[in-house]
Amino acid sequence: MPFRFESLDIWHLANEYARKVYGATAKFPRHEDYGLKSQMNRAVNSISLNIAEGSAKGSNKAFDYHLEVAIGSTFEVVAASFRALDSDYVTKEEHKTLYDEGQKLAKSINAFRNTLM
């Protein structure tokens, strides 16, 4: 029997976003392994993991809390992508992808949150 989160489009979107972020951070300089690279990777992991954890909760209120955290983590990744752009770790095109996909994901999570109310 599959886990509930496996049927959620937002969980799949979050995993796709994680692949894009990991692809971008893989090219960061080595001195960022424990800095911005680690921060972005941890934040992007937090998105899908909070969706999964929240889906296991016994109430919509508890699930909503985890979705709120997931949105915050999405914002964190987008904000960090500006630092990556400013440091020339990503191109303008890569930044635009991270920005646009992050915005799409945050909107999708928020729309799903509205179905819980």
C-alpha positions as CSV (number, residue, x, y, z in Angstrom):
1,M,0.0,0.0,0.0
2,P,1.6,3.3,-1.0
3,F,2.1,6.2,1.4
4,R,-0.4,9.0,1.1
5,F,2.3,11.5,0.0
6,E,3.1,9.4,-3.0
7,S,-0.3,10.4,-4.5
8,L,0.2,14.2,-4.0
9,D,1.2,16.2,-7.0
10,I,3.0,18.7,-4.7
11,W,5.3,16.0,-3.4
12,H,6.3,15.1,-7.0
13,L,6.8,18.8,-7.9
14,A,9.0,19.2,-4.8
15,N,11.1,16.2,-5.8
16,E,11.5,17.6,-9.3
17,Y,12.5,20.9,-7.8
18,A,15.1,19.2,-5.6
19,R,16.6,17.6,-8.7
20,K,17.0,21.0,-10.3
21,V,18.5,22.5,-7.2
22,Y,20.9,19.6,-6.7
23,G,21.9,20.0,-10.4
24,A,22.7,23.7,-9.8
25,T,24.5,23.2,-6.5
26,A,26.7,20.4,-7.9
27,K,28.6,23.1,-9.8
28,F,29.3,25.3,-6.8
29,P,32.9,25.7,-5.7
30,R,34.2,23.2,-3.1
31,H,34.5,25.9,-0.4
32,E,30.7,26.1,-0.5
33,D,30.2,22.4,0.3
34,Y,29.3,23.3,3.9
35,G,28.0,26.7,3.2
36,L,25.5,27.9,0.6
37,K,25.5,24.5,-1.3
38,S,24.6,22.6,1.9
39,Q,22.0,25.3,2.9
40,M,20.2,25.1,-0.4
41,N,20.3,21.3,-0.5
42,R,19.0,21.0,3.1
43,A,16.2,23.6,2.4
44,V,15.1,21.9,-0.8
45,N,15.0,18.5,1.0
46,S,12.9,20.0,3.7
47,I,10.1,20.8,1.2
48,S,9.3,17.2,0.1
49,L,10.1,15.8,3.6
50,N,7.6,18.2,5.3
51,I,4.9,17.4,2.7
52,A,5.5,13.7,3.5
53,E,5.6,14.1,7.2
54,G,2.5,16.3,7.2
55,S,0.5,13.8,5.2
56,A,0.9,11.3,8.0
57,K,-0.6,13.6,10.6
58,G,-4.0,12.9,12.0
59,S,-5.5,16.3,11.3
60,N,-5.6,18.9,8.6
61,K,-4.4,21.5,11.0
62,A,-1.2,19.5,11.6
63,F,-0.8,18.8,7.9
64,D,-1.3,22.5,7.2
65,Y,1.6,23.4,9.6
66,H,4.0,21.2,7.7
67,L,2.8,22.6,4.4
68,E,3.5,26.1,5.8
69,V,7.1,25.0,6.7
70,A,7.5,23.5,3.2
71,I,6.5,26.9,1.7
72,G,9.0,28.6,3.9
73,S,11.7,26.2,2.8
74,T,10.8,27.0,-0.8
75,F,11.2,30.7,-0.2
76,E,14.6,29.9,1.5
77,V,15.8,28.1,-1.7
78,V,14.7,31.0,-3.9
79,A,16.3,33.6,-1.6
80,A,19.6,31.5,-1.6
81,S,19.5,31.3,-5.4
82,F,20.0,35.1,-5.4
83,R,23.1,34.7,-3.4
84,A,24.3,32.0,-5.8
85,L,23.6,34.4,-8.7
86,D,25.4,37.2,-7.0
87,S,28.4,34.9,-6.4
88,D,28.4,33.7,-10.1
89,Y,27.7,30.1,-9.0
90,V,24.6,30.0,-11.3
91,T,23.9,31.7,-14.6
92,K,21.0,34.1,-15.0
93,E,19.1,31.4,-16.9
94,E,19.7,28.8,-14.1
95,H,18.6,31.4,-11.5
96,K,15.4,32.1,-13.5
97,T,14.6,28.4,-13.6
98,L,15.1,28.1,-9.8
99,Y,13.1,31.2,-9.2
100,D,10.2,30.3,-11.6
101,E,10.0,26.7,-10.4
102,G,10.1,27.8,-6.8
103,Q,7.3,30.2,-7.4
104,K,5.3,27.5,-9.1
105,L,5.9,25.1,-6.3
106,A,5.0,27.6,-3.5
107,K,1.7,28.4,-5.3
108,S,0.9,24.8,-5.8
109,I,1.5,24.0,-2.1
110,N,-0.6,27.0,-1.1
111,A,-3.4,26.0,-3.4
112,F,-3.3,22.5,-1.9
113,R,-3.4,24.0,1.6
114,N,-6.6,25.8,0.7
115,T,-8.3,22.5,0.0
116,L,-7.6,21.4,3.6
117,M,-9.5,24.3,5.1
